[in-house]
Amino acid sequence: MDLQKRLIRYKDLIPCKAAFIDAKTPGSHLKDNYSIIGGGVSESTHQKVNLSEKHGFCIGAAGQPPRIKNSPHSHFTAEVFMVYSSAWRFYWNNDEKSEVICHPGDIISLPTNMFRGFENVGDEYGMIFSILGHDDAGGGVVWLPRVIEEATGHGLILLENGKLVDTTIGETIPEGMNPMPALTTEQLTTFDEYTIDQMLKHVGQVGKYKASTYKGFPNKTPETLRWIDVLGPMESEGHQFQVKPGDHNGDQFNVYGLQCDSKGKTGKYSRDEVEVMLVHRGKFQITCTHNGERITATLNDGDIFTFPKGSVRSITAKNYGFAYFVVGGDYPNAPKKI
């Protein structure tokens, strides 16, 4: 295993300009889609992936200029967004009237079987990181019929196998393959709808997080460094999660946070599950040892490192910072302090 390949720099993320059927529709064009760990749900055969190794979940990202939307769609697996930059409007149901605004550091967990979309409502190009449950998205993306209709005439055709044909670059529909049919009126009635009060339980604001009371986290400097239970099974013993999970059939991941006021150290520890660290803000030095191989690296804003199962790692915060940690499994084991 090459540990260096598990370090993914923000500057090395690779965008796809036509990952979904609405990518050329006016108002939804100019989008960048990123598949960072795992293939995610991109409909494009041209999508690049930074690390294809299966984790039990996928990490991706979306980048959009101001006032550019991602059209209403639904997923079969969990979908969680972490806002990296700019302000974002997340809207849901079929009318786009139910919405919440999220800011850098905030997280939102969107339920399955519900139509949702998002829009950059800030004044700068914005990025949001995403987590999708499972290695296989269970069928990809389901679009509102009007999204497919609006895409007509703009060069992208979604096939019944969930992949796009881009006629603007000379692609044609393969023989024996048909376009994806739009949902019927009857099918649309099977999707769930949520009130704003219900959805607010799925939102976490980074400035309001409370430190975890769980004593099993590795922490050499509790006076400056705090672990946070962000998202996981609400009944999990010993943890007080602050965001309700959006997938009720098993997310296959939990999300924690690590906040530091100044310098701080976790000490050495390991996990039985894969653990992905995503730096929101700050500077963190990580050391990871696995099967005789060792890496030491400094992670800055937007950088990602994925610790393999069983590896020994330590994390040192160099200044004020906040990082998210995605840990595999519905009920991960406690970290093992070393």
QUIDAFEN-V791611 format. One record per pair of residues at least 4 apart in sequence whose ideal C-beta (glycine too) atoms are under 6 Angstrom apart, sorted by the first residue. I is the first residue (numbers start at 0). J is the second residue. If there is no record, write none. Layout:
BEGIN
I,J + I,J
END
This chain:
BEGIN
2,287 + 2,292 + 2,294 + 5,304 + 5,305 + 6,296 + 6,304 + 7,49 + 7,303 + 8,302 + 9,301 + 9,302 + 12,33 + 13,47 + 14,31 + 14,33 + 15,32 + 15,43 + 15,46 + 17,22 + 17,43 + 17,165 + 18,32 + 18,41 + 18,43 + 18,46 + 19,42 + 20,150 + 20,155 + 20,157 + 21,27 + 21,70 + 21,146 + 21,150 + 22,30 + 23,28 + 23,153 + 23,154 + 23,155 + 24,149 + 24,150 + 24,153 + 26,68 + 27,68 + 27,70 + 29,64 + 29,67 + 30,63 + 31,62 + 32,41 + 32,61 + 33,59 + 33,60 + 34,38 + 34,39 + 34,41 + 34,46 + 34,48 + 34,59 + 35,49 + 35,58 + 35,59 + 36,50 + 36,54 + 36,58 + 37,57 + 37,134 + 38,48 + 39,57 + 39,59 + 39,131 + 40,136 + 40,139 + 40,140 + 41,46 + 42,162 + 42,163 + 43,163 + 44,162 + 53,134 + 54,273 + 55,251 + 55,327 + 56,130 + 56,132 + 56,251 + 56,252 + 57,131 + 59,129 + 60,126 + 60,128 + 61,127 + 62,126 + 63,67 + 63,119 + 64,124 + 65,119 + 65,122 + 67,119 + 68,116 + 68,118 + 69,116 + 69,117 + 70,116 + 70,146 + 71,114 + 71,116 + 71,143 + 72,140 + 72,142 + 73,114 + 73,141 + 74,78 + 74,111 + 75,137 + 75,138 + 76,131 + 76,132 + 76,133 + 76,136 + 76,137 + 77,132 + 77,245 + 77,246 + 77,250 + 78,109 + 78,131 + 79,108 + 79,130 + 80,107 + 80,127 + 80,129 + 81,106 + 81,128 + 81,323 + 82,87 + 82,101 + 82,103 + 82,105 + 82,127 + 83,126 + 83,128 + 84,103 + 84,125 + 84,126 + 85,119 + 85,121 + 85,123 + 85,125 + 86,100 + 86,102 + 86,120 + 86,121 + 87,101 + 87,117 + 87,119 + 88,98 + 88,100 + 88,118 + 88,120 + 89,99 + 89,107 + 89,117 + 90,95 + 90,98 + 90,116 + 91,97 + 91,113 + 91,115 + 92,97 + 92,192 + 93,114 + 97,195 + 99,202 + 101,105 + 101,107 + 104,205 + 104,279 + 105,204 + 105,205 + 106,203 + 107,202 + 108,201 + 108,230 + 108,242 + 108,244 + 108,245 + 109,115 + 109,245 + 110,245 + 111,246 + 112,190 + 112,191 + 113,191 + 114,143 + 119,125 + 121,125 + 130,325 + 131,136 + 132,246 + 132,250 + 132,251 + 133,251 + 139,161 + 142,146 + 142,147 + 144,181 + 144,182 + 145,149 + 147,181 + 150,155 + 154,166 + 154,167 + 155,163 + 155,165 + 156,164 + 156,178 + 157,163 + 157,179 + 158,162 + 158,176 + 159,177 + 159,179 + 164,170 + 164,172 + 165,170 + 172,176 + 182,186 + 182,187 + 193,197 + 193,198 + 200,243 + 201,243 + 201,245 + 203,229 + 203,241 + 203,242 + 208,227 + 210,225 + 211,226 + 211,227 + 211,228 + 213,237 + 213,238 + 215,333 + 216,226 + 217,265 + 217,266 + 217,268 + 217,334 + 217,336 + 218,224 + 218,265 + 219,264 + 219,266 + 220,224 + 220,263 + 220,264 + 223,259 + 223,260 + 223,261 + 223,263 + 224,259 + 224,263 + 225,258 + 226,257 + 227,256 + 228,238 + 228,239 + 228,240 + 229,242 + 229,254 + 229,255 + 229,256 + 230,240 + 230,242 + 230,244 + 230,254 + 231,235 + 231,240 + 231,253 + 233,240 + 244,250 + 246,250 + 249,329 + 252,325 + 252,327 + 253,326 + 253,331 + 254,325 + 255,324 + 256,323 + 257,322 + 258,321 + 259,263 + 259,316 + 259,320 + 260,319 + 263,316 + 264,315 + 265,313 + 265,314 + 267,311 + 267,313 + 267,337 + 268,334 + 268,335 + 268,336 + 268,337 + 269,309 + 269,311 + 269,335 + 270,274 + 270,334 + 271,332 + 272,326 + 272,327 + 272,328 + 272,331 + 273,308 + 273,327 + 274,306 + 274,324 + 274,326 + 275,305 + 275,325 + 276,304 + 276,322 + 276,324 + 277,303 + 277,323 + 278,283 + 278,298 + 278,300 + 278,302 + 278,322 + 279,321 + 280,300 + 280,320 + 280,321 + 281,318 + 281,319 + 281,320 + 282,299 + 282,317 + 282,318 + 283,298 + 283,314 + 283,316 + 284,297 + 284,315 + 285,296 + 285,304 + 285,314 + 286,295 + 286,313 + 287,294 + 287,306 + 287,310 + 287,312 + 288,293 + 288,311 + 289,307 + 289,310 + 298,302 + 306,310 + 306,312 + 311,337 + 316,320 + 326,331
END
